[in-house]
Amino acid sequence: MPGRRTSIPRQNAARKQVLKLVALITSTLEDGKAEEMVDIDLAGKTSFADYMIICGGQSQRQVSALADRLVEAVRGKGHKVQGIEGQGSADWVLVDLGDVIVHIFRNEVRELYNLEKMWSMPMPAPAPTPLEATA
């Protein structure tokens, strides 16, 4: 049918936007001297985000400064910040950008939680539904 569009191009366009946001985030954090940055592709693994970025800072001051710098940069490019958690203690700041979740840890706290290990493990296969089990 003329004029009818499939969801595939829309998905590709959305994916490109997410990857542009990831590039903005990683360059901003690198400029702020974030340490040991890891990005984890969550597409198809979870419904709450497409990417997770984890990085560290040497002190609470650096963690807080990285979060401030990130929020300023993404807002400056027209992205909406859904939420910020942990900025008061600045041991672990979570910046929710919708499709991308950013965790900025003080290095000692990062070692304690080890999110990279948890999210890099293969996801278990879903349990079969009763209909699938009897088929």
N, CA, C and O atoms as a printed pandas DataFrame, in Angstrom:
     atom_number atom_name residue_name chain_id  residue_number  x_coord  y_coord  z_coord
0              1         N          MET        A               1    0.837   -1.182    0.000
1              2        CA          MET        A               1    0.000    0.000    0.000
2              3         C          MET        A               1    0.878    1.240    0.000
3              4         O          MET        A               1    1.833    1.321    0.773
4              5         N          PRO        A               2    0.576    2.185   -0.836
5              6        CA          PRO        A               2    1.347    3.424   -0.816
6              7         C          PRO        A               2    1.101    4.182    0.486
7              8         O          PRO        A               2   -0.013    4.208    1.009
8              9         N          GLY        A               3    2.139    4.780    0.981
9             10        CA          GLY        A               3    2.031    5.583    2.194
10            11         C          GLY        A               3    2.082    4.785    3.485
11            12         O          GLY        A               3    2.192    5.366    4.564
12            13         N          ARG        A               4    2.004    3.481    3.396
13            14        CA          ARG        A               4    2.067    2.661    4.609
14            15         C          ARG        A               4    3.520    2.392    4.959
15            16         O          ARG        A               4    4.313    2.017    4.095
16            17         N          ARG        A               5    3.866    2.580    6.208
17            18        CA          ARG        A               5    5.245    2.379    6.654
18            19         C          ARG        A               5    5.300    1.230    7.633
19            20         O          ARG        A               5    4.371    1.003    8.408
20            21         N          THR        A               6    6.385    0.523    7.586
21            22        CA          THR        A               6    6.583   -0.547    8.558
22            23         C          THR        A               6    7.291    0.017    9.777
23            24         O          THR        A               6    7.783    1.145    9.760
24            25         N          SER        A               7    7.337   -0.776   10.828
25            26        CA          SER        A               7    7.992   -0.314   12.055
26            27         C          SER        A               7    9.504   -0.456   11.992
27            28         O          SER        A               7   10.206    0.132   12.816
28            29         N          ILE        A               8   10.025   -1.219   11.039
29            30        CA          ILE        A               8   11.469   -1.442   10.982
30            31         C          ILE        A               8   12.243   -0.142   10.771
31            32         O          ILE        A               8   13.181    0.113   11.526
32            33         N          PRO        A               9   11.901    0.701    9.779
33            34        CA          PRO        A               9   12.650    1.960    9.653
34            35         C          PRO        A               9   12.539    2.829   10.898
35            36         O          PRO        A               9   13.504    3.486   11.287
36            37         N          ARG        A              10   11.365    2.833   11.527
37            38        CA          ARG        A              10   11.185    3.620   12.739
38            39         C          ARG        A              10   12.083    3.092   13.853
39            40         O          ARG        A              10   12.668    3.870   14.607
40            41         N          GLN        A              11   12.191    1.767   13.952
41            42        CA          GLN        A              11   13.061    1.175   14.964
42            43         C          GLN        A              11   14.512    1.534   14.690
43            44         O          GLN        A              11   15.261    1.848   15.615
44            45         N          ASN        A              12   14.912    1.489   13.428
45            46        CA          ASN        A              12   16.285    1.851   13.083
46            47         C          ASN        A              12   16.558    3.309   13.407
47            48         O          ASN        A              12   17.631    3.642   13.909
48            49         N          ALA        A              13   15.598    4.184   13.126
49            50        CA          ALA        A              13   15.767    5.604   13.434
50            51         C          ALA        A              13   15.863    5.811   14.943
51            52         O          ALA        A              13   16.681    6.601   15.415
52            53         N          ALA        A              14   15.032    5.103   15.694
53            54        CA          ALA        A              14   15.082    5.216   17.154
54            55         C          ALA        A              14   16.414    4.704   17.677
55            56         O          ALA        A              14   16.997    5.294   18.587
56            57         N          ARG        A              15   16.890    3.620   17.109
57            58        CA          ARG        A              15   18.183    3.054   17.527
58            59         C          ARG        A              15   19.310    4.044   17.255
59            60         O          ARG        A              15   20.213    4.204   18.077
60            61         N          LYS        A              16   19.259    4.709   16.100
61            62        CA          LYS        A              16   20.281    5.710   15.767
62            63         C          LYS        A              16   20.268    6.852   16.774
63            64         O          LYS        A              16   21.323    7.350   17.166
64            65         N          GLN        A              17   19.073    7.269   17.196
65            66        CA          GLN        A              17   18.972    8.341   18.185
66            67         C          GLN        A              17   19.570    7.912   19.519
67            68         O          GLN        A              17   20.246    8.695   20.186
68            69         N          VAL        A              18   19.318    6.670   19.900
69            70        CA          VAL        A              18   19.888    6.149   21.149
70            71         C          VAL        A              18   21.410    6.124   21.053
71            72         O          VAL        A              18   22.098    6.509   21.998
72            73         N          LEU        A              19   21.936    5.674   19.919
73            74        CA          LEU        A              19   23.393    5.606   19.751
74            75         C          LEU        A              19   24.022    6.997   19.745
75            76         O          LEU        A              19   25.137    7.173   20.235
76            77         N          LYS        A              20   23.315    7.987   19.194
77            78        CA          LYS        A              20   23.810    9.373   19.248
78            79         C          LYS        A              20   23.860    9.859   20.694
79            80         O          LYS        A              20   24.812   10.524   21.103
80            81         N          LEU        A              21   22.827    9.520   21.462
81            82        CA          LEU        A              21   22.801    9.901   22.872
82            83         C          LEU        A              21   23.931    9.215   23.633
83            84         O          LEU        A              21   24.580    9.843   24.470
84            85         N          VAL        A              22   24.172    7.944   23.355
85            86        CA          VAL        A              22   25.273    7.218   23.993
86            87         C          VAL        A              22   26.602    7.895   23.672
87            88         O          VAL        A              22   27.448    8.044   24.554
88            89         N          ALA        A              23   26.793    8.305   22.425
89            90        CA          ALA        A              23   28.035    8.983   22.029
90            91         C          ALA        A              23   28.197   10.305   22.772
91            92         O          ALA        A              23   29.297   10.634   23.218
92            93         N          LEU        A              24   27.116   11.064   22.908
93            94        CA          LEU        A              24   27.165   12.325   23.654
94            95         C          LEU        A              24   27.524   12.065   25.116
95            96         O          LEU        A              24   28.355   12.770   25.688
96            97         N          ILE        A              25   26.911   11.075   25.706
97            98        CA          ILE        A              25   27.169   10.747   27.112
98            99         C          ILE        A              25   28.622   10.338   27.312
99           100         O          ILE        A              25   29.301   10.853   28.200
100          101         N          THR        A              26   29.098    9.412   26.487
101          102        CA          THR        A              26   30.463    8.912   26.684
102          103         C          THR        A              26   31.497   10.003   26.454
103          104         O          THR        A              26   32.488   10.071   27.180
104          105         N          SER        A              27   31.287   10.859   25.457
105          106        CA          SER        A              27   32.270   11.936   25.238
106          107         C          SER        A              27   32.243   12.940   26.383
107          108         O          SER        A              27   33.289   13.451   26.785
108          109         N          THR        A              28   31.063   13.226   26.908
109          110        CA          THR        A              28   30.950   14.154   28.043
110          111         C          THR        A              28   31.641   13.584   29.277
111          112         O          THR        A              28   32.367   14.297   29.969
112          113         N          LEU        A              29   31.417   12.310   29.551
113          114        CA          LEU        A              29   32.044   11.688   30.720
114          115         C          LEU        A              29   33.557   11.563   30.544
115          116         O          LEU        A              29   34.308   11.744   31.503
116          117         N          GLU        A              30   34.007   11.254   29.329
117          118        CA          GLU        A              30   35.452   11.202   29.066
118          119         C          GLU        A              30   36.091   12.569   29.290
119          120         O          GLU        A              30   37.175   12.663   29.867
120          121         N          ASP        A              31   35.424   13.626   28.838
121          122        CA          ASP        A              31   35.939   14.984   29.049
122          123         C          ASP        A              31   36.068   15.308   30.535
123          124         O          ASP        A              31   36.950   16.069   30.934
124          125         N          GLY        A              32   35.190   14.730   31.349
125          126        CA          GLY        A              32   35.230   14.948   32.791
126          127         C          GLY        A              32   36.156   13.991   33.522
127          128         O          GLY        A              32   36.180   13.961   34.752
128          129         N          LYS        A              33   36.921   13.205   32.764
129          130        CA          LYS        A              33   37.903   12.263   33.327
130          131         C          LYS        A              33   37.260   11.109   34.088
131          132         O          LYS        A              33   37.807   10.626   35.080
132          133         N          ALA        A              34   36.085   10.667   33.611
133          134        CA          ALA        A              34   35.468    9.477   34.199
134          135         C          ALA        A              34   36.396    8.289   33.977
135          136         O          ALA        A              34   37.104    8.217   32.973
136          137         N          GLU        A              35   36.380    7.368   34.920
137          138        CA          GLU        A              35   37.284    6.223   34.868
138          139         C          GLU        A              35   36.537    4.945   34.506
139          140         O          GLU        A              35   35.378    4.753   34.874
140          141         N          GLU        A              36   37.236    4.076   33.773
141          142        CA          GLU        A              36   36.760    2.729   33.443
142          143         C          GLU        A              36   35.300    2.708   32.993
143          144         O          GLU        A              36   34.466    2.015   33.576
144          145         N          MET        A              37   35.012    3.475   31.953
145          146        CA          MET        A              37   33.655    3.545   31.444
146          147         C          MET        A              37   33.298    2.261   30.699
147          148         O          MET        A              37   34.084    1.730   29.915
148          149         N          VAL        A              38   32.092    1.785   30.971
149          150        CA          VAL        A              38   31.572    0.583   30.329
150          151         C          VAL        A              38   30.177    0.912   29.825
151          152         O          VAL        A              38   29.366    1.485   30.554
152          153         N          ASP        A              39   29.895    0.548   28.573
153          154        CA          ASP        A              39   28.513    0.677   28.118
154          155         C          ASP        A              39   27.977   -0.712   27.804
155          156         O          ASP        A              39   28.658   -1.543   27.203
156          157         N          ILE        A              40   26.746   -0.941   28.225
157          158        CA          ILE        A              40   26.115   -2.251   28.088
158          159         C          ILE        A              40   24.846   -2.086   27.266
159          160         O          ILE        A              40   23.954   -1.317   27.624
160          161         N          ASP        A              41   24.776   -2.810   26.172
161          162        CA          ASP        A              41   23.606   -2.784   25.300
162          163         C          ASP        A              41   22.522   -3.650   25.931
163          164         O          ASP        A              41   22.691   -4.861   26.079
164          165         N          LEU        A              42   21.415   -3.028   26.300
165          166        CA          LEU        A              42   20.315   -3.738   26.949
166          167         C          LEU        A              42   19.156   -4.012   26.002
167          168         O          LEU        A              42   18.149   -4.590   26.413
168          169         N          ALA        A              43   19.279   -3.610   24.747
169          170        CA          ALA        A              43   18.181   -3.781   23.790
170          171         C          ALA        A              43   17.767   -5.250   23.744
171          172         O          ALA        A              43   18.595   -6.135   23.529
172          173         N          GLY        A              44   16.492   -5.491   23.948
173          174        CA          GLY        A              44   15.969   -6.851   23.942
174          175         C          GLY        A              44   16.153   -7.597   25.251
175          176         O          GLY        A              44   15.641   -8.706   25.399
176          177         N          LYS        A              45   16.871   -7.016   26.205
177          178        CA          LYS        A              45   17.102   -7.682   27.491
178          179         C          LYS        A              45   16.205   -7.140   28.593
179          180         O          LYS        A              45   15.905   -7.841   29.558
180          181         N          THR        A              46   15.783   -5.899   28.448
181          182        CA          THR        A              46   14.964   -5.264   29.468
182          183         C          THR        A              46   14.070   -4.223   28.812
183          184         O          THR        A              46   14.362   -3.745   27.716
184          185         N          SER        A              47   12.993   -3.878   29.478
185          186        CA          SER        A              47   12.064   -2.902   28.909
186          187         C          SER        A              47   12.316   -1.484   29.408
187          188         O          SER        A              47   11.731   -0.541   28.875
188          189         N          PHE        A              48   13.166   -1.305   30.412
189          190        CA          PHE        A              48   13.315    0.030   30.986
190          191         C          PHE        A              48   14.358    0.892   30.308
191          192         O          PHE        A              48   14.348    2.109   30.497
192          193         N          ALA        A              49   15.262    0.317   29.523
193          194        CA          ALA        A              49   16.284    1.117   28.838
194          195         C          ALA        A              49   16.923    0.290   27.731
195          196         O          ALA        A              49   16.868   -0.940   27.741
196          197         N          ASP        A              50   17.532    0.990   26.775
197          198        CA          ASP        A              50   18.259    0.323   25.694
198          199         C          ASP        A              50   19.749    0.224   25.985
199          200         O          ASP        A              50   20.431   -0.659   25.465
200          201         N          TYR        A              51   20.249    1.120   26.808
201          202        CA          TYR        A              51   21.682    1.129   27.141
202          203         C          TYR        A              51   21.868    1.489   28.597
203          204         O          TYR        A              51   21.064    2.211   29.185
204          205         N          MET        A              52   22.939    0.974   29.167
205          206        CA          MET        A              52   23.378    1.360   30.498
206          207         C          MET        A              52   24.853    1.727   30.385
207          208         O          MET        A              52   25.645    0.998   29.788
208          209         N          ILE        A              53   25.201    2.858   30.962
209          210        CA          ILE        A              53   26.596    3.288   30.978
210          211         C          ILE        A              53   27.022    3.377   32.434
211          212         O          ILE        A              53   26.330    3.969   33.262
212          213         N          ILE        A              54   28.168    2.784   32.734
213          214        CA          ILE        A              54   28.701    2.762   34.095
214          215         C          ILE        A              54   30.099    3.348   34.049
215          216         O          ILE        A              54   30.900    3.004   33.179
216          217         N          CYS        A              55   30.388    4.237   34.992
217          218        CA          CYS        A              55   31.740    4.792   35.080
218          219         C          CYS        A              55   32.047    5.122   36.531
219          220         O          CYS        A              55   31.176    5.061   37.399
220          221         N          GLY        A              56   33.298    5.473   36.773
221          222        CA          GLY        A              56   33.725    5.770   38.129
222          223         C          GLY        A              56   34.405    7.115   38.244
223          224         O          GLY        A              56   34.854    7.706   37.262
224          225         N          GLY        A              57   34.462    7.573   39.476
225          226        CA          GLY        A              57   35.186    8.788   39.813
226          227         C          GLY        A              57   35.975    8.553   41.086
227          228         O          GLY        A              57   35.628    7.687   41.888
228          229         N          GLN        A              58   37.037    9.324   41.271
229          230        CA          GLN        A              58   37.922    9.111   42.412
230          231         C          GLN        A              58   37.368    9.644   43.726
231          232         O          GLN        A              58   37.783    9.201   44.797
232          233         N          SER        A              59   36.443   10.583   43.655
233          234        CA          SER        A              59   35.940   11.208   44.882
234          235         C          SER        A              59   34.470   11.573   44.706
235          236         O          SER        A              59   33.938   11.554   43.597
236          237         N          GLN        A              60   33.831   11.903   45.818
237          238        CA          GLN        A              60   32.446   12.356   45.754
238          239         C          GLN        A              60   32.342   13.638   44.935
239          240         O          GLN        A              60   31.379   13.828   44.192
240          241         N          ARG        A              61   33.308   14.492   45.067
241          242        CA          ARG        A              61   33.309   15.739   44.301
242          243         C          ARG        A              61   33.344   15.450   42.798
243          244         O          ARG        A              61   32.610   16.071   42.030
244          245         N          GLN        A              62   34.194   14.510   42.378
245          246        CA          GLN        A              62   34.275   14.193   40.956
246          247         C          GLN        A              62   32.984   13.533   40.469
247          248         O          GLN        A              62   32.501   13.851   39.382
248          249         N          VAL        A              63   32.428   12.629   41.253
249          250        CA          VAL        A              63   31.173   11.970   40.879
250          251         C          VAL        A              63   30.074   13.010   40.687
251          252         O          VAL        A              63   29.342   12.967   39.699
252          253         N          SER        A              64   29.958   13.934   41.620
253          254        CA          SER        A              64   28.952   14.985   41.526
254          255         C          SER        A              64   29.196   15.881   40.309
255          256         O          SER        A              64   28.256   16.244   39.602
256          257         N          ALA        A              65   30.458   16.233   40.071
257          258        CA          ALA        A              65   30.797   17.081   38.921
258          259         C          ALA        A              65   30.497   16.370   37.602
259          260         O          ALA        A              65   30.017   16.997   36.658
260          261         N          LEU        A              66   30.776   15.065   37.531
261          262        CA          LEU        A              66   30.464   14.302   36.319
262          263         C          LEU        A              66   28.959   14.303   36.056
263          264         O          LEU        A              66   28.526   14.481   34.918
264          265         N          ALA        A              67   28.170   14.105   37.102
265          266        CA          ALA        A              67   26.714   14.103   36.947
266          267         C          ALA        A              67   26.221   15.474   36.490
267          268         O          ALA        A              67   25.391   15.562   35.586
268          269         N          ASP        A              68   26.724   16.540   37.105
269          270        CA          ASP        A              68   26.326   17.897   36.713
270          271         C          ASP        A              68   26.682   18.176   35.258
271          272         O          ASP        A              68   25.875   18.718   34.503
272          273         N          ARG        A              69   27.893   17.803   34.877
273          274        CA          ARG        A              69   28.370   18.022   33.504
274          275         C          ARG        A              69   27.491   17.260   32.511
275          276         O          ARG        A              69   27.124   17.784   31.459
276          277         N          LEU        A              70   27.160   16.022   32.861
277          278        CA          LEU        A              70   26.340   15.195   31.982
278          279         C          LEU        A              70   24.946   15.793   31.800
279          280         O          LEU        A              70   24.461   15.911   30.675
280          281         N          VAL        A              71   24.316   16.162   32.887
281          282        CA          VAL        A              71   22.969   16.734   32.820
282          283         C          VAL        A              71   22.974   18.006   31.974
283          284         O          VAL        A              71   22.087   18.203   31.143
284          285         N          GLU        A              72   23.954   18.855   32.179
285          286        CA          GLU        A              72   24.056   20.095   31.403
286          287         C          GLU        A              72   24.233   19.797   29.910
287          288         O          GLU        A              72   23.608   20.444   29.070
288          289         N          ALA        A              73   25.076   18.829   29.584
289          290        CA          ALA        A              73   25.351   18.501   28.177
290          291         C          ALA        A              73   24.120   17.929   27.478
291          292         O          ALA        A              73   23.802   18.336   26.360
292          293         N          VAL        A              74   23.429   16.996   28.116
293          294        CA          VAL        A              74   22.280   16.380   27.447
294          295         C          VAL        A              74   21.110   17.352   27.342
295          296         O          VAL        A              74   20.403   17.363   26.334
296          297         N          ARG        A              75   20.904   18.158   28.361
297          298        CA          ARG        A              75   19.849   19.176   28.266
298          299         C          ARG        A              75   20.189   20.199   27.189
299          300         O          ARG        A              75   19.308   20.682   26.479
300          301         N          GLY        A              76   21.465   20.522   27.075
301          302        CA          GLY        A              76   21.909   21.466   26.052
302          303         C          GLY        A              76   21.653   20.977   24.637
303          304         O          GLY        A              76   21.544   21.780   23.710
304          305         N          LYS        A              77   21.558   19.668   24.466
305          306        CA          LYS        A              77   21.265   19.077   23.150
306          307         C          LYS        A              77   19.783   18.712   23.011
307          308         O          LYS        A              77   19.390   18.041   22.057
308          309         N          GLY        A              78   18.969   19.160   23.969
309          310        CA          GLY        A              78   17.528   18.969   23.859
310          311         C          GLY        A              78   16.979   17.663   24.404
311          312         O          GLY        A              78   15.812   17.346   24.174
312          313         N          HIS        A              79   17.784   16.906   25.112
313          314        CA          HIS        A              79   17.309   15.646   25.692
314          315         C          HIS        A              79   16.693   15.909   27.063
315          316         O          HIS        A              79   17.107   16.819   27.781
316          317         N          LYS        A              80   15.710   15.106   27.409
317          318        CA          LYS        A              80   15.045   15.257   28.696
318          319         C          LYS        A              80   15.690   14.335   29.726
319          320         O          LYS        A              80   15.938   13.160   29.452
320          321         N          VAL        A              81   15.957   14.869   30.894
321          322        CA          VAL        A              81   16.455   14.071   32.014
322          323         C          VAL        A              81   15.228   13.603   32.794
323          324         O          VAL        A              81   14.478   14.412   33.340
324          325         N          GLN        A              82   15.037   12.285   32.837
325          326        CA          GLN        A              82   13.868   11.714   33.516
326          327         C          GLN        A              82   14.002   11.774   35.032
327          328         O          GLN        A              82   13.013   11.933   35.747
328          329         N          GLY        A              83   15.238   11.645   35.516
329          330        CA          GLY        A              83   15.449   11.670   36.953
330          331         C          GLY        A              83   16.919   11.565   37.307
331          332         O          GLY        A              83   17.737   11.076   36.528
332          333         N          ILE        A              84   17.234   12.039   38.507
333          334        CA          ILE        A              84   18.594   11.953   39.041
334          335         C          ILE        A              84   18.458   11.482   40.481
335          336         O          ILE        A              84   17.686   12.047   41.255
336          337         N          GLU        A              85   19.203   10.457   40.833
337          338        CA          GLU        A              85   19.176    9.919   42.196
338          339         C          GLU        A              85   20.589    9.865   42.752
339          340         O          GLU        A              85   21.541    9.589   42.022
340          341         N          GLY        A              86   20.723   10.129   44.046
341          342        CA          GLY        A              86   21.993    9.939   44.734
342          343         C          GLY        A              86   22.941   11.113   44.712
343          344         O          GLY        A              86   24.084   10.987   45.151
344          345         N          GLN        A              87   22.501   12.250   44.215
345          346        CA          GLN        A              87   23.425   13.370   44.099
346          347         C          GLN        A              87   23.802   13.949   45.461
347          348         O          GLN        A              87   24.845   14.591   45.590
348          349         N          GLY        A              88   22.977   13.735   46.465
349          350        CA          GLY        A              88   23.292   14.239   47.792
350          351         C          GLY        A              88   24.536   13.614   48.392
351          352         O          GLY        A              88   25.394   14.315   48.928
352          353         N          SER        A              89   24.637   12.282   48.301
353          354        CA          SER        A              89   25.809   11.601   48.865
354          355         C          SER        A              89   26.944   11.511   47.859
355          356         O          SER        A              89   28.115   11.484   48.236
356          357         N          ALA        A              90   26.595   11.466   46.570
357          358        CA          ALA        A              90   27.571   11.398   45.470
358          359         C          ALA        A              90   28.512   10.200   45.572
359          360         O          ALA        A              90   29.646   10.257   45.096
360          361         N          ASP        A              91   28.047    9.122   46.188
361          362        CA          ASP        A              91   28.787    7.860   46.135
362          363         C          ASP        A              91   28.380    7.090   44.883
363          364         O          ASP        A              91   29.192    6.413   44.252
364          365         N          TRP        A              92   27.090    7.215   44.542
365          366        CA          TRP        A              92   26.530    6.559   43.368
366          367         C          TRP        A              92   25.419    7.462   42.859
367          368         O          TRP        A              92   24.390    7.614   43.517
368          369         N          VAL        A              93   25.617    8.053   41.706
369          370        CA          VAL        A              93   24.599    8.907   41.105
370          371         C          VAL        A              93   24.044    8.189   39.884
371          372         O          VAL        A              93   24.792    7.748   39.012
372          373         N          LEU        A              94   22.726    8.079   39.837
373          374        CA          LEU        A              94   22.042    7.486   38.699
374          375         C          LEU        A              94   21.365    8.609   37.931
375          376         O          LEU        A              94   20.603    9.389   38.502
376          377         N          VAL        A              95   21.642    8.689   36.635
377          378        CA          VAL        A              95   21.000    9.676   35.768
378          379         C          VAL        A              95   20.157    8.898   34.764
379          380         O          VAL        A              95   20.682    8.144   33.944
380          381         N          ASP        A              96   18.844    9.092   34.841
381          382        CA          ASP        A              96   17.906    8.401   33.960
382          383         C          ASP        A              96   17.594    9.307   32.779
383          384         O          ASP        A              96   16.985   10.366   32.934
384          385         N          LEU        A              97   18.021    8.876   31.597
385          386        CA          LEU        A              97   17.786    9.639   30.378
386          387         C          LEU        A              97   16.772    8.932   29.481
387          388         O          LEU        A              97   16.763    9.127   28.266
388          389         N          GLY        A              98   15.931    8.121   30.083
389          390        CA          GLY        A              98   14.916    7.409   29.311
390          391         C          GLY        A              98   15.484    6.147   28.694
391          392         O          GLY        A              98   15.471    5.085   29.316
392          393         N          ASP        A              99   15.983    6.261   27.474
393          394        CA          ASP        A              99   16.532    5.099   26.773
394          395         C          ASP        A              99   17.906    4.696   27.282
395          396         O          ASP        A              99   18.372    3.591   27.006
396          397         N          VAL        A             100   18.554    5.580   28.017
397          398        CA          VAL        A             100   19.903    5.311   28.535
398          399         C          VAL        A             100   19.930    5.631   30.029
399          400         O          VAL        A             100   19.504    6.704   30.456
400          401         N          ILE        A             101   20.435    4.686   30.807
401          402        CA          ILE        A             101   20.621    4.879   32.246
402          403         C          ILE        A             101   22.122    4.997   32.493
403          404         O          ILE        A             101   22.902    4.174   32.015
404          405         N          VAL        A             102   22.520    6.023   33.242
405          406        CA          VAL        A             102   23.938    6.245   33.527
406          407         C          VAL        A             102   24.163    6.103   35.028
407          408         O          VAL        A             102   23.490    6.747   35.833
408          409         N          HIS        A             103   25.118    5.253   35.391
409          410        CA          HIS        A             103   25.523    5.067   36.783
410          411         C          HIS        A             103   26.923    5.647   36.926
411          412         O          HIS        A             103   27.854    5.221   36.242
412          413         N          ILE        A             104   27.067    6.617   37.817
413          414        CA          ILE        A             104   28.376    7.213   38.087
414          415         C          ILE        A             104   28.705    6.891   39.541
415          416         O          ILE        A             104   28.043    7.368   40.462
416          417         N          PHE        A             105   29.731    6.080   39.728
417          418        CA          PHE        A             105   30.096    5.593   41.055
418          419         C          PHE        A             105   31.395    6.215   41.545
419          420         O          PHE        A             105   32.277    6.544   40.751
420          421         N          ARG        A             106   31.504    6.372   42.863
421          422        CA          ARG        A             106   32.821    6.532   43.461
422          423         C          ARG        A             106   33.448    5.146   43.370
423          424         O          ARG        A             106   32.777    4.148   43.634
424          425         N          ASN        A             107   34.720    5.069   43.003
425          426        CA          ASN        A             107   35.347    3.793   42.649
426          427         C          ASN        A             107   35.156    2.695   43.697
427          428         O          ASN        A             107   34.895    1.546   43.341
428          429         N          GLU        A             108   35.280    3.031   44.975
429          430        CA          GLU        A             108   35.134    2.020   46.026
430          431         C          GLU        A             108   33.716    1.457   46.060
431          432         O          GLU        A             108   33.525    0.263   46.291
432          433         N          VAL        A             109   32.741    2.299   45.835
433          434        CA          VAL        A             109   31.339    1.873   45.844
434          435         C          VAL        A             109   31.046    1.019   44.611
435          436         O          VAL        A             109   30.292    0.049   44.682
436          437         N          ARG        A             110   31.637    1.383   43.506
437          438        CA          ARG        A             110   31.452    0.619   42.269
438          439         C          ARG        A             110   31.903   -0.830   42.445
439          440         O          ARG        A             110   31.229   -1.756   41.994
440          441         N          GLU        A             111   33.032   -1.018   43.094
441          442        CA          GLU        A             111   33.538   -2.376   43.334
442          443         C          GLU        A             111   32.556   -3.189   44.175
443          444         O          GLU        A             111   32.404   -4.393   43.969
444          445         N          LEU        A             112   31.899   -2.533   45.113
445          446        CA          LEU        A             112   30.957   -3.209   45.994
446          447         C          LEU        A             112   29.743   -3.740   45.227
447          448         O          LEU        A             112   29.332   -4.882   45.434
448          449         N          TYR        A             113   29.172   -2.921   44.347
449          450        CA          TYR        A             113   27.953   -3.311   43.635
450          451         C          TYR        A             113   28.219   -4.123   42.373
451          452         O          TYR        A             113   27.428   -5.002   42.033
452          453         N          ASN        A             114   29.299   -3.852   41.682
453          454        CA          ASN        A             114   29.719   -4.619   40.504
454          455         C          ASN        A             114   28.583   -4.837   39.498
455          456         O          ASN        A             114   28.305   -5.969   39.102
456          457         N          LEU        A             115   27.933   -3.746   39.091
457          458        CA          LEU        A             115   26.828   -3.841   38.139
458          459         C          LEU        A             115   27.242   -4.435   36.803
459          460         O          LEU        A             115   26.450   -5.114   36.149
460          461         N          GLU        A             116   28.472   -4.185   36.398
461          462        CA          GLU        A             116   28.937   -4.715   35.113
462          463         C          GLU        A             116   28.777   -6.225   35.058
463          464         O          GLU        A             116   28.319   -6.775   34.056
464          465         N          LYS        A             117   29.153   -6.882   36.127
465          466        CA          LYS        A             117   29.071   -8.344   36.165
466          467         C          LYS        A             117   27.619   -8.794   36.101
467          468         O          LYS        A             117   27.281   -9.732   35.380
468          469         N          MET        A             118   26.770   -8.123   36.857
469          470        CA          MET        A             118   25.369   -8.512   36.901
470          471         C          MET        A             118   24.704   -8.356   35.530
471          472         O          MET        A             118   23.950   -9.234   35.111
472          473         N          TRP        A             119   24.971   -7.255   34.830
473          474        CA          TRP        A             119   24.300   -6.994   33.564
474          475         C          TRP        A             119   25.010   -7.594   32.363
475          476         O          TRP        A             119   24.428   -7.647   31.279
476          477         N          SER        A             120   26.229   -8.040   32.516
477          478        CA          SER        A             120   26.946   -8.632   31.390
478          479         C          SER        A             120   26.725  -10.132   31.297
479          480         O          SER        A             120   27.081  -10.758   30.299
480          481         N          MET        A             121   26.142  -10.701   32.328
481          482        CA          MET        A             121   25.873  -12.137   32.316
482          483         C          MET        A             121   24.755  -12.422   31.321
483          484         O          MET        A             121   23.859  -11.596   31.147
484          485         N          PRO        A             122   24.798  -13.587   30.661
485          486        CA          PRO        A             122   23.708  -13.931   29.745
486          487         C          PRO        A             122   22.388  -13.984   30.502
487          488         O          PRO        A             122   22.317  -14.503   31.616
488          489         N          MET        A             123   21.367  -13.453   29.894
489          490        CA          MET        A             123   20.054  -13.449   30.523
490          491         C          MET        A             123   19.451  -14.849   30.418
491          492         O          MET        A             123   19.571  -15.491   29.374
492          493         N          PRO        A             124   18.801  -15.335   31.485
493          494        CA          PRO        A             124   18.193  -16.666   31.419
494          495         C          PRO        A             124   17.042  -16.677   30.419
495          496         O          PRO        A             124   16.354  -15.674   30.232
496          497         N          ALA        A             125   16.849  -17.815   29.789
497          498        CA          ALA        A             125   15.734  -17.960   28.856
498          499         C          ALA        A             125   14.437  -17.926   29.649
499          500         O          ALA        A             125   14.373  -18.460   30.756
500          501         N          PRO        A             126   13.401  -17.302   29.091
501          502        CA          PRO        A             126   12.129  -17.268   29.818
502          503         C          PRO        A             126   11.558  -18.675   29.964
503          504         O          PRO        A             126   11.740  -19.529   29.097
504          505         N          ALA        A             127   10.873  -18.894   31.066
505          506        CA          ALA        A             127   10.242  -20.198   31.303
506          507         C          ALA        A             127    9.134  -20.395   30.281
507          508         O          ALA        A             127    8.437  -19.442   29.931
508          509         N          PRO        A             128    8.963  -21.624   29.796
509          510        CA          PRO        A             128    7.899  -21.855   28.813
510          511         C          PRO        A             128    6.531  -21.665   29.456
511          512         O          PRO        A             128    6.332  -21.969   30.632
512          513         N          THR        A             129    5.602  -21.161   28.665
513          514        CA          THR        A             129    4.232  -21.026   29.147
514          515         C          THR        A             129    3.617  -22.415   29.192
515          516         O          THR        A             129    4.144  -23.329   28.558
516          517         N          PRO        A             130    2.517  -22.609   29.919
517          518        CA          PRO        A             130    1.897  -23.941   29.982
518          519         C          PRO        A             130    1.563  -24.499   28.594
519          520         O          PRO        A             130    1.697  -25.701   28.366
520          521         N          LEU        A             131    1.131  -23.638   27.667
521          522        CA          LEU        A             131    0.811  -24.112   26.317
522          523         C          LEU        A             131    2.063  -24.580   25.587
523          524         O          LEU        A             131    2.029  -25.586   24.878
524          525         N          GLU        A             132    3.168  -23.857   25.756
525          526        CA          GLU        A             132    4.421  -24.243   25.104
526          527         C          GLU        A             132    4.962  -25.543   25.697
527          528         O          GLU        A             132    5.543  -26.359   24.982
528          529         N          ALA        A             133    4.774  -25.733   26.988
529          530        CA          ALA        A             133    5.300  -26.921   27.657
530          531         C          ALA        A             133    4.577  -28.189   27.204
531          532         O          ALA        A             133    5.178  -29.263   27.175
532          533         N          THR        A             134    3.301  -28.079   26.852
533          534        CA          THR        A             134    2.536  -29.256   26.434
534          535         C          THR        A             134    2.599  -29.495   24.937
535          536         O          THR        A             134    2.166  -30.546   24.464
536          537         N          ALA        A             135    3.119  -28.558   24.193
537          538        CA          ALA        A             135    3.155  -28.697   22.721
538          539         C          ALA        A             135    4.223  -29.657   22.271
539          540         O          ALA        A             135    4.383  -29.884   21.072
